[in-house]
Amino acid sequence: METLVSETGMVVAPHVAATRAGEEILAAGGSAIDAMIAAAATTAVVYPHMNAIGGDGFWLIAEPGRAPLAILAAGRAGSGAHHDRYGKLGHDVMPTRGPLAAATTAGTVAGWALAHEIAGATTRRRMPPADLLAAAVRHAREGIVVPANLARDVAAKRGELEGVPGFAPTFMPTGEPPKAGSKLVFERLADTLEHLGREGFEDFYRGDIGAALAADLERLGSPVTRADLEATRAATAAPLSVRLRTATLYNTPLPTQGFASLIILGIFERLGVTRAESFEHVHGLVEATKQAFRLREHAWTDPLHAPADVAASLEPAALEKMAERIDRRRAAPWPAKPNPGDTVWLGAIDRNGLAVSFIQSIYFEFGSGCVLPQTGVLWQNRASAFSLDPAHRAPLLPGRLPPHTLNPALARLDDGRVVVYGTMGGEGQPQTQAAVLSRHLDFGMDPGAAIEAPRWLLGRTWGADSVTLKLEPRFDPDLVRSLERAGHAVEILPDDYSDTVGHAGLITRRPDGRMEGAHDPRGDGASEEG
């Protein structure tokens, strides 16, 4: 896979239209933050099975000479979202589709609003919202060419989503799933984005759009109210970090699983692996994942109710102890819980070195499936990560933040390089981050090669009960046999480039301003020079 090079700025996104939208903003003098908003809005139109403006988002922003900053744009459970209420309605587990799954507010537009403010403070100028949303409006109004994976997902999920309010009219306007290469038009969404461009992002919560969203949610039977939307705001936070020998890695704090991503790489460094694509490389990262995920299942929740200080798990002594638990030759037993998710990661670095790592999601593919009729907004089902068991670490209660698989990542190297990287993929996000970054930093692979190389996923995938170690078939057969002999329950995926292992992206900026970047051949994305 080709690695693109630039000295004027770079954007990576999971769809070429989104990448170009960001690149156009950079070319017009916008910052990496401006470019990211434009790319995110466009992705919400052209990749609607993976994300929407009715979802959540998380940012890492790094300005040269300053500590990185995180933006947490996560929606909270609505006023009517309580485990007792759901139990009385006959549910013993959280619904994953429909109005009762649309039980949290949507934070991503609040994140755009806060990032837009930060862009003004950082660069002394910020582009108008109308300019940032122009490409998204155009694509929604003129229609998108249906990519193969969107056509496949509509067909695959038809049975569970066709009856959900708004889904069929939006994604099956002819009464049948769309064909790849056909067109879908999102006129209501175009009007909504155009209105936000004119009135500002805050209107999504406290203006005419917010009123329309609340009315539709109430009509559908969602537990989210107008007051819940009006109270929704993004917040800044200090990122979590872990110190390696030659770099400091950053990720987002709770309620995300960012600490698990950092733990994996912190443990892996302590294993002393010297050869890429070896048994030691893959086995080491898989076993480090098991250590990180065991802690994650205990501590992963709303930060105000976390039972443990996850930052303590990133201290050297804690990482050493976890590394010591790993058998270098044998696989540990692995009972895993599924954490599915459909998400997009986007990254940008501008000519001034401002770096952004961003992730936006609706959780499952198509989220709750509910498309709100007045606005055309597809609403997330992030509330599915809650439990109806009041003793669970993440019980469904009004105002609670759900656990988030989302976790954008960033690294600062001692040699002056800055790297933004990330992926979609729910359970697989920390695993793919570890695979890609270890290949790039530890073993010197360029971004395109690090992303294209075969990957794996430990644990369950959508609709499957197996907790196997799933490998793309391009791995060396000798390596596969070594993993099996070590006790890994190996399953070979059917596709050489499988969506199961996520759609990753990475940009590296060198001290002289030269940038290298790539996005995953497993998606419809691209890297673009600014």
Secondary structure in CASP SS format (residue, H / E / C, confidence):
PFRMAT SS
TARGET T0000
AUTHOR 0000-0000-0000
METHOD secondary structure of the structure
MODEL  1
M C 1.00
E C 1.00
T C 1.00
L E 1.00
V E 1.00
S E 1.00
E C 1.00
T C 1.00
G E 1.00
M E 1.00
V E 1.00
V E 1.00
A E 1.00
P C 1.00
H E 1.00
V H 1.00
A H 1.00
A H 1.00
T H 1.00
R H 1.00
A H 1.00
G H 1.00
E H 1.00
E H 1.00
I H 1.00
L H 1.00
A H 1.00
A C 1.00
G C 1.00
G C 1.00
S C 1.00
A H 1.00
I H 1.00
D H 1.00
A H 1.00
M H 1.00
I H 1.00
A H 1.00
A H 1.00
A H 1.00
A H 1.00
T H 1.00
T H 1.00
A H 1.00
V H 1.00
V H 1.00
Y C 1.00
P C 1.00
H C 1.00
M C 1.00
N C 1.00
A C 1.00
I C 1.00
G E 1.00
G C 1.00
D E 1.00
G E 1.00
F E 1.00
W E 1.00
L E 1.00
I E 1.00
A E 1.00
E C 1.00
P C 1.00
G C 1.00
R C 1.00
A C 1.00
P C 1.00
L E 1.00
A E 1.00
I E 1.00
L E 1.00
A E 1.00
A C 1.00
G C 1.00
R C 1.00
A E 1.00
G C 1.00
S C 1.00
G C 1.00
A C 1.00
H C 1.00
H H 1.00
D H 1.00
R H 1.00
Y H 1.00
G H 1.00
K H 1.00
L C 1.00
G C 1.00
H C 1.00
D C 1.00
V C 1.00
M C 1.00
P C 1.00
T C 1.00
R C 1.00
G C 1.00
P C 1.00
L C 1.00
A C 1.00
A C 1.00
A C 1.00
T E 1.00
T C 1.00
A C 1.00
G C 1.00
T H 1.00
V H 1.00
A H 1.00
G H 1.00
W H 1.00
A H 1.00
L H 1.00
A H 1.00
H H 1.00
E H 1.00
I H 1.00
A H 1.00
G H 1.00
A H 1.00
T H 1.00
T H 1.00
R C 1.00
R C 1.00
R C 1.00
M C 1.00
P C 1.00
P H 1.00
A H 1.00
D H 1.00
L H 1.00
L H 1.00
A H 1.00
A H 1.00
A H 1.00
V H 1.00
R H 1.00
H H 1.00
A H 1.00
R H 1.00
E H 1.00
G C 1.00
I E 1.00
V E 1.00
V C 1.00
P C 1.00
A H 1.00
N H 1.00
L H 1.00
A H 1.00
R H 1.00
D H 1.00
V H 1.00
A H 1.00
A H 1.00
K H 1.00
R H 1.00
G H 1.00
E H 1.00
L H 1.00
E C 1.00
G C 1.00
V C 1.00
P C 1.00
G C 1.00
F H 1.00
A H 1.00
P H 1.00
T H 1.00
F H 1.00
M C 1.00
P C 1.00
T C 1.00
G C 1.00
E C 1.00
P C 1.00
P C 1.00
K C 1.00
A C 1.00
G C 1.00
S C 1.00
K E 1.00
L E 1.00
V C 1.00
F C 1.00
E H 1.00
R H 1.00
L H 1.00
A H 1.00
D H 1.00
T H 1.00
L H 1.00
E H 1.00
H H 1.00
L H 1.00
G H 1.00
R H 1.00
E H 1.00
G C 1.00
F C 1.00
E C 1.00
D H 1.00
F H 1.00
Y H 1.00
R H 1.00
G C 1.00
D H 1.00
I H 1.00
G H 1.00
A H 1.00
A H 1.00
L H 1.00
A H 1.00
A H 1.00
D H 1.00
L H 1.00
E H 1.00
R H 1.00
L H 1.00
G C 1.00
S C 1.00
P C 1.00
V C 1.00
T C 1.00
R H 1.00
A H 1.00
D H 1.00
L H 1.00
E H 1.00
A C 1.00
T C 1.00
R C 1.00
A C 1.00
A E 1.00
T E 1.00
A E 1.00
A C 1.00
P C 1.00
L E 1.00
S E 1.00
V E 1.00
R E 1.00
L C 1.00
R C 1.00
T C 1.00
A E 1.00
T E 1.00
L E 1.00
Y E 1.00
N E 1.00
T C 1.00
P C 1.00
L C 1.00
P C 1.00
T E 1.00
Q C 1.00
G H 1.00
F H 1.00
A H 1.00
S H 1.00
L H 1.00
I H 1.00
I H 1.00
L H 1.00
G H 1.00
I H 1.00
F H 1.00
E H 1.00
R C 1.00
L C 1.00
G C 1.00
V C 1.00
T C 1.00
R C 1.00
A C 1.00
E C 1.00
S C 1.00
F H 1.00
E H 1.00
H H 1.00
V H 1.00
H H 1.00
G H 1.00
L H 1.00
V H 1.00
E H 1.00
A H 1.00
T H 1.00
K H 1.00
Q H 1.00
A H 1.00
F H 1.00
R H 1.00
L H 1.00
R H 1.00
E H 1.00
H H 1.00
A H 1.00
W C 1.00
T C 1.00
D C 1.00
P H 1.00
L H 1.00
H H 1.00
A C 1.00
P C 1.00
A C 1.00
D C 1.00
V H 1.00
A H 1.00
A H 1.00
S H 1.00
L H 1.00
E C 1.00
P H 1.00
A H 1.00
A H 1.00
L H 1.00
E H 1.00
K H 1.00
M H 1.00
A H 1.00
E H 1.00
R C 1.00
I C 1.00
D C 1.00
R C 1.00
R C 1.00
R C 1.00
A C 1.00
A C 1.00
P C 1.00
W C 1.00
P C 1.00
A C 1.00
K C 1.00
P C 1.00
N C 1.00
P C 1.00
G C 1.00
D E 1.00
T E 1.00
V E 1.00
W E 1.00
L E 1.00
G E 1.00
A E 1.00
I E 1.00
D E 1.00
R C 1.00
N C 1.00
G C 1.00
L C 1.00
A E 1.00
V E 1.00
S E 1.00
F E 1.00
I E 1.00
Q E 1.00
S E 1.00
I E 1.00
Y E 1.00
F C 1.00
E C 1.00
F C 1.00
G C 1.00
S C 1.00
G C 1.00
C C 1.00
V E 1.00
L E 1.00
P C 1.00
Q C 1.00
T C 1.00
G C 1.00
V E 1.00
L E 1.00
W E 1.00
Q C 1.00
N C 1.00
R H 1.00
A H 1.00
S H 1.00
A H 1.00
F C 1.00
S E 1.00
L C 1.00
D C 1.00
P C 1.00
A C 1.00
H C 1.00
R C 1.00
A C 1.00
P E 1.00
L C 1.00
L C 1.00
P C 1.00
G C 1.00
R C 1.00
L C 1.00
P C 1.00
P C 1.00
H E 1.00
T C 1.00
L C 1.00
N C 1.00
P C 1.00
A E 1.00
L E 1.00
A E 1.00
R E 1.00
L E 1.00
D C 1.00
D C 1.00
G C 1.00
R C 1.00
V E 1.00
V E 1.00
V E 1.00
Y E 1.00
G E 1.00
T E 1.00
M C 1.00
G C 1.00
G H 1.00
E H 1.00
G H 1.00
Q H 1.00
P H 1.00
Q H 1.00
T H 1.00
Q H 1.00
A H 1.00
A H 1.00
V H 1.00
L H 1.00
S H 1.00
R H 1.00
H H 1.00
L H 1.00
D H 1.00
F C 1.00
G C 1.00
M C 1.00
D C 1.00
P H 1.00
G H 1.00
A H 1.00
A H 1.00
I H 1.00
E H 1.00
A C 1.00
P C 1.00
R C 1.00
W E 1.00
L E 1.00
L E 1.00
G C 1.00
R C 1.00
T C 1.00
W C 1.00
G C 1.00
A C 1.00
D C 1.00
S C 1.00
V C 1.00
T C 1.00
L E 1.00
K E 1.00
L E 1.00
E C 1.00
P C 1.00
R C 1.00
F C 1.00
D C 1.00
P H 1.00
D H 1.00
L H 1.00
V H 1.00
R H 1.00
S H 1.00
L H 1.00
E H 1.00
R H 1.00
A C 1.00
G C 1.00
H C 1.00
A C 1.00
V E 1.00
E E 1.00
I E 1.00
L C 1.00
P C 1.00
D C 1.00
D C 1.00
Y C 1.00
S C 1.00
D H 1.00
T H 1.00
V H 1.00
G C 1.00
H C 1.00
A E 1.00
G E 1.00
L E 1.00
I E 1.00
T E 1.00
R E 1.00
R C 1.00
P C 1.00
D C 1.00
G C 1.00
R C 1.00
M E 1.00
E E 1.00
G E 1.00
A E 1.00
H E 1.00
D C 1.00
P C 1.00
R C 1.00
G C 1.00
D E 1.00
G C 1.00
A E 1.00
S E 1.00
E E 1.00
E E 1.00
G C 1.00
END
